[in-house]
Amino acid sequence: MIAQKGLSPRIWEEGRPFSPALLIPLLVIVLDTATAAFTPHLQFYRLIGAAPALAAAMFSVAGTLGIGLLALMAGFAISAADHTLGRTPGNFTVLAIIVVTLAAAYASRVRQNRERTLAEVRSVAETAQRVLLRPLPQHLEDIDVEVLYQAAAAQARIGGDFYEAMQTPHGVRLIIGDVRGKGLPAVEVASVILSTFRVLRMSAPDLPSLAGHMETVMSHYSRDVPDDALERFATIVLVEIPAGEPIARVLNCGHPPPLLLHGDQVREVEPSAPSPPINMADLLEDRYRVDTIPFAAGDRLLLYTDGVSETRDRTGTFYPLVQRVRRWALAPPRQLLDLLHRDLLAYGHGTQDDDLAALVALRLPPHP
């Protein structure tokens, strides 16, 4: 159970930095009062009720009532100055300010409650995601692993990106994936797939078997949850790097293709034949195909989610991932991911509407 916090006693929202926009309601009162003093025949002072209405969008309930009180005092002063206090025009103005202030205070409370609920839901999702995406070991046999994960922007919804790297009797096994959808349901699906990977990584003899188990578990999960879960699927890439063999086995289930970095050369590892995303085997052919690629000492694999490849600039153009990675092909894994992250932020002009995840696996020379 999440404790409910009381409404902020501050004039503006607690924890929200001061913004010049907070002065707008006060500016409305000042301008309307000044206009009434110098051009009384225009009767702009009747717009003074807009001040508490504007305050409801950014102030707490107490702050909105305070702005309404200031507007009411200004309304009394203006009505007294033009001798309409106690007469119909003045009474109408005062009554309008009172009604608007009460309505604005109610709207402010509703907004605060909604924002609090959304913040709590997001906090739960972020906590679940942090538990799900635990830190990866940096060294696994002769493989170095580095990871980049960046949650979506604050106004966007939590996504279902996930990754893992683990040692098995068959070599180092990696997974990266992305669940269709957002929010807690996507995090839940990601947890189902990752849990299956973690439990069966040791016993599954090969990648198709591992993917098949994930499909089976997701099928059972979909039958036990509400109907919308039937529409949830995940694209994944599974990688197996056997010890002592200069190869890597890649199984791509509808996911963006990994990049293989060999020296200063960069190429996409496209699947030789398509394999279905997880939880779509009933709709598509459920045959999983593995591609074996050369993966010698010094080679790197870059796995990523569509939050990387589908970052857009202001013209809507997708991020040119292959061309950009070629610039940093010789950089160490951690530096490569840092450069990629900074470049993504610059390319998208600081806006990020989706989670992004990337993982680099570097094959080290064999131990003497």
Helices and strands as residue ranges (DSSP letters): G 20-23, H 24-38, G 40-42, G 44-49, H 50-55, H 61-81, H 88-132, E 139-140, E 143-150, E 160-168, E 171-179, H 183-200, H 207-224, G 227-231, E 234-241, E 247-253, E 259-262, E 265-268, E 290-294, E 300-304, H 306-309, H 321-327, H 333-347, E 356-363
